[in-house]
């Protein structure tokens, strides 16, 4: 029984309705009604995992997301995350999270992961980590290439969140399941996963309604927006990482 997850979904649906979010879901029949699967999701905003999970509901499935450990330590979000059986990830030592994810997959759960690890400030696909493919291979389950477009307009890194009634279109595509053979090359599988997700995003962007001029910062430079390029975004990402390391070092010295 999921005594926490279903009520949270009810609250989320109410919020989506209040915001006027307009969902277009493609490929919902690709979500298996039973058995494990790795749902690999692109990462452009703080709430895109909720939208990806929404696409699994027509199949009667709940997605157990891998999320950074600090979310589980928060006094409000922590009990909810644990109650929904999501999987905490310590980015400095991820072996335990990996084992827990593989176990959940073998137990027949859908596990949601971000192959890019962190939000893409360019809104382009970043380099993919190999974890999604490794987990799928070890657990003997397929990967569901899942892309979300429009989430960055609601709440993304470095920009004010817009949680009021915005009537924002949210496009979600779940691709055909990708089986991962026991003898498959994980690097090649990951490259194919990224290729499929790029094709899906390209299709979503073509079909997506035109965005307002004052939202140019939420559009990739490739499409005429003013978001940083992938290369520029990586420079910002490295600077952010270095700042966090320095802050951690100072806290350790003071503690």
Helices and strands as residue ranges (DSSP letters): H 5-19, E 22-26, G 28-30, E 37-41, H 48-54, G 57-59, E 63-68, H 69-73, H 77-83, E 87-89, H 95-106, E 110-113, H 131-139, E 142-149, G 151-153, E 169-178, H 186-207, G 213-218, G 221-223, H 230-254
